[in-house]
Amino acid sequence: MQQPISITALASMSPLGIQPKDIWNNYTNNNHHFTSKDGAFIAEISTEAKKEIKHLRQSNTKYKALDDSVLYAIYAARQAVKNANWNASDNFGINIGSSRGATALFENYHQEFITNKKANTLTSPTTTLGNISSWVAHDLQTNGPEISHSITCSTALHAVLNGIAWINSGMCKQFLVGGSEAPLTPFTIAQMQALKIYARANTSPYPNRSLDLNKTENTMILGEGAAMACLEAGEIDGALAKIMGIGYATEILEHNASLSTNALCFQRSMTMALGSLNPEDIDIIVTHTPGTIKGDQAEINAIETIFCNKTPALTTNKWKIGHSLGASGLLNIEMAVMMLQHQEFISVPYLKVQTPKHIKKVLINAVGFGGNAVSILLSK
């Protein structure tokens, strides 16, 4: 890191809600947010969030043609920028990514094409990945750079890397970064089921068993949502947290959808993020662990390799809100920032871990199909 980067504001929309107080209250209970639809578990955004999206869609005739992934991003971006007291005249940059983009809209347009043998006029411009950041920039009336990308499930944390790179280059002083995902369609769920990684309907009180190394079947569940962070150079008074280290790596795949047994990409990304710090200085790791047998075990193997016998307290939010793919990394950052703010560890109800007495440094991991890991180190 050339310099510390401050997170001056956060905002999100997820199954946990949209207000920080509600999100924290939902984190501190032992309830998950899964429902069953068409025989599969899913994690939808909260009722309050759905009302806000309905209102947003109706507020502008142009917005009626947009996918939920774009509307989620617009809503969260508005709140983050408001919380940071940024103005359009600041010309801040925008990098919002998504693993799958306009999932439902693309599928609807394709079905119309199959039926009518003719594409809707707006099919192409409303289903490109680039339209997420473009529409956010349009909504906020900014003039800075706007970037969209997909790097599967590490997309949001790659957006953080990009924002830091632009700030360090001197080309931008501020960057809005994040991820947005609305993947709860039958076809998308069927794709995960085809990989045999999706949770089956059962009577377990916790359908997703992220971080549970004793599970005997895969338990990944899809969730939806968006999360944004406002980044600024240096140590800003009143900042929520500062980014002390970043790490990234890609490994040669053993399988199209899995990490190596010891997640070499995570070993490299965590080592890079730690820099010269002693691994014992890390209090918590917010893991990526999607709830699959091999994926969870590989990340734990990597953590044990790097931290040896001094493994920090491990936690995850996927047992509660599922895997929001490209948005998940920024939701993990939000979780980490809340633990730093409240000085309270968010535990996993079916796991026993040593709770840290003080929370000063938290490491956040994300990885996706392609073995592209990112690790972000936060401090108070």
N, C-alpha and C positions, 0 to 999 in steps of 0.2 A: 504494500500500500504506500503510495507516494505521500498521502495525507489522510487523516481520518475523514470519513464522510458521515455527515449527520442525517438521521432520519427525523425530519421535522414534523411529519404528519403521516397518519395512516387512515385508511378507510376500507371497509369491506362489506360484502353482501354474501351471506352464506346461510346454511341451516341454523347457525347460531344466532342470527339476527343481523341488524344493521347498526344498532347503537352500542358503543363500547361497554356500557353498564350491563346490557343484556348479554352481550358476548361473554363478558367475564363471568357473569352469574351462570351461564350455561356451561362454561368451562369448569366451574367449581362444583358441579354436581356429577353424579354417576349415571346420568341418562344419555342414551344415544339418540340420534335423530333420523333413524332409518324407518322407512315405511315399505310395505310390499305393494308392488304394482305389476299386474300381469305375471305374477309368480316370481318376481325378482325383487330383491332389496334395492332401494335407491335412497338418496339423501337430497331432498329438495330444499330450495331456499325457504326461509321462514315466511309465515303468513304475512307479516308486516312488509317484508321485502317484495312479495308478490304484488301487494297493493301499490307499492311505489313504482314497480315496473309497469303495471297496468296504467297508472297515471302518466308515467313518462311516455309510454307508447301513444297515448291519446293526446298528449300535449303538442304534438307536431305531426302533421300529415306525412312528412318524410320518414318519421320514426316508425310508422306503422309497417313499413316494408323491411325493417331491420330484424335480424336474428336476436334472440335473447342474449347471446354472448356479447353482442355489441351494446345492448341496452344495459346489461349488468355493468359493463365497463364504464359507460357514460355516467351511470349513477354513482359508482364508487369513485370515479375520477373527480366528479363535481365535489363530493364530500371531502376528499383528500386535499384538493386545492383550496377549498374554503378553510379547512382546518389549518393549513399552512400559511394562510393570508397571502397567497400568490395572486397576481393579476395577469391578465392576458398580455399586458404590455411588458411583462418580465421576459417574454419570449423563451420560456422554459421548454426543454425537450420532452418528448413523449415516446416511451417504448412500452407498449402493451402487447403481450404475446398470448397465444392460445395453441394448445396442442392440436385441436381439431377444428377450431373456427366455427363458422356458421352451420353447425351440425344439423339442426332440425330444418332450417330453411333450405339448405342444400338438398336434403332428402325429400322435402316437399316439392321442390322444383323438379327434381329428377322424376318423381312419381307423376307429376303433371306431364312431363315430356314423354314418359312411357305411354301414358294414356292418350295424349293429344298429338304426339309426334311433332310438337312445337314447343320451343322454350319461351318462358316468360321474359319480357323485355329486360327486367332488372336482375335476371339470374346471375350474370357474371359480376357486375359491380357490387352486389350485396352478399356474395359468398366468398370473396377473396379474403385471405387473412389480413391483408393490408387495410381492409375497411374498418377494423376495430380502432386502431390508432387514428386513422383519418377522420372517422366520425367523432371521436373524442376531441380531436383538435378543432373540428368544425364546431362542436358544441361549446367548447371553451373559448373559441375565437382566438386561438394562439397562432403565432407566426414562426415558432421554433421548429426544429427537426422533428419528424414523426416517423417512427419505425415500428413495424410489426414483424413477428417471426414465430416459427414453431420449432422448438427443440424438444418435442414430446413433453414428458412430465417435469423436466427441469426448466421449462420455458420461462417461468416467472423469475427464477433466480438468475437465468441468463440475461433477463431484462435489467436486473440489478447490476450485473457485470457491465453491460453496455452503458448504463447511465453513469457509472463510476468512470468508465473509460472516456466518455465525452467530457465529463467534468474535469478530469485530470488533464485532458488535452488542452483545456482552456477555451474550447469552442462553445461551452455552455456552463453557466454557473449553477443551474438547477435542472433536475430531471424528474419527471413523473414516470414511475416504473411499476409494472405489475402484470397480472395475468387474469384472463377471464375465460370461463368454460361453462357451456350449457349442453352437456353430452347425454342427457337422460332420454334417449330415444331407443325404441326396441332394437333397431339395427345396430346401434353402438353397443348396447348391452350384449346383444347376440355375438358381436365380435369378441368381446371379453370372455363370454362363455365358451366360444369356440377354442380359445386358448386354454380353457380349463383352469382359469385363475379366479373365476367369479364365485362369490359365496352362494351356496345352495340354501334354499328355505329350510330352516330348522327351528328348534325350540330353544336354542341357546339364548341366554339373556343378552349376549353380546355377539351379534352375527359376524362382525369384523373383529378378528383376533390379531390385529397388528401388534408386533413385538412379542407375541406369545410363541416361543420357540418349541412349545410342546403340542401345538396344534397338529392334527393329522390330515387336514385338507386345506386347500386354498380358500381364502375368505375375503378377497378384495370386493369392494362395493363402490360403485360410482356415485359421486356427489357433484353438486354444481355450485357456482359462485364466482365472485371476483374480488380481488384485493389489490390495493394501490398503496404505494409509498412515495413520499416526496423526499428527494435527496438533495442535499446542499453541501458544498465544499467546506471543510474545516469543522471545528467544534462550535456549534451554534448554541447560544444560551437558550434553555428551555426545550432543547431537542429531546425526543422520546428515547433515543438511543444513538450510539455511533457504531459505524462499521469499522472494525479494527483489522480485519483480514478477509481475503477472498481466495478461493481455490477452485480449480476446475481441471478436469481431465476426461479423456475418452479412452476406452480400452477396446481391444480387439474382441469381438463378440464370439462367445462359445455357442450361442443360440440366438436366433432372431429377436427373442423377447426377454432374454435373461442376462444377468450379470455373471461374471466368473465366480467361482466358488468363494473366493476371498475378496471379491469386489475391488480389484486393483484400482479402478477409477476412483473409488471413494478413498482408498488409502492415499492416493496422490493428491486428491482435492483437499482432504483434511490436513495433510502435511503442509501443503502450500498455504492454507488459511491460517494455520498455527504460526507459521513463520518461525521466529526465534523464541516464541513463548514455550514455557514448560507445559506439556500436556496436562499436568496436575492442576494447572490454573483454571481449567475449564470446569464449570459447575454443572452444566446441563448440555445434553445433545438432543435437539428435536430431530428425530430420525425421519427418514423417508418411508421406511417399512410399510408397504401397501397392504400387507395382510396375506401375502403369499408365502408358502413354505420356503422356497429357494431364495426369493428376494429378501425376505426378512433376515434369514440366516446369513446370507452373503454380506449384508451391511453390518451385522453384529460381528462377523468374523473380521471385517476390516477395522471396526472400532477397537476390538480387542487387540489387533495387531499393532495399532498406533498407540493405544493408551495402556497396553499391557495389563498390569494388575490394578491400575488406578482409573478404571472406567468411570466416567462421570455418570450422574443420574440420567437415565434415558426416558424419554417420553414421546408421545405421538398424539395427533388428533384424529387419525383415520378410524380409530375404533368408535369415534363419536360422530364424525361428519363424512366419512368415506373419502374417496380419492377424487379430487377435483382436477386431476390431470395437470394441464398447464397452469392452473391457478394455485395449485397446492403449495408450492414453495413460498409464495408471498403470504398465504394464510399461515404457514409455519412461522414466518417472520413475525407476523402479528401476534401469534401465540407466545413467541419468545419475548417480544417487547412487553407484553402484558405481565409475564412472569417477572421481568426486570422491574417494572413499575410497581407491582403489588408485593414484590419480594415473597412470592408464594409459588411453590412448585405445583404444576398441574399433573396430577398422577393418573395412571391407568388402573382402573378398579380391580382388574384381575392379575395385576403384577405387584410384587413387593420390591421396592427399591429404597435405597438409603436417601432420604430427603436432604438436600443441601441446606445448611444453616443460613448461608448468605448466597445471594445470586448476583454475581458480578459479570460473568462471561458465559454466553450461550452460543453454541455452535449449531447451525441449521444445515441439514443435508437435503439434497434432491437429486434424483437421477431418473432417466427414462429409457424407453426403447432406443437402442443405439449406444448404450453404455456411456452416456454423457453426464458426468456427475458435476455438481457445484456444491461448494461448502462456503457458508458466510458466517463470519465470527462477529458477534455483537457484544457490546458492553454498555454499562450504564452511562 
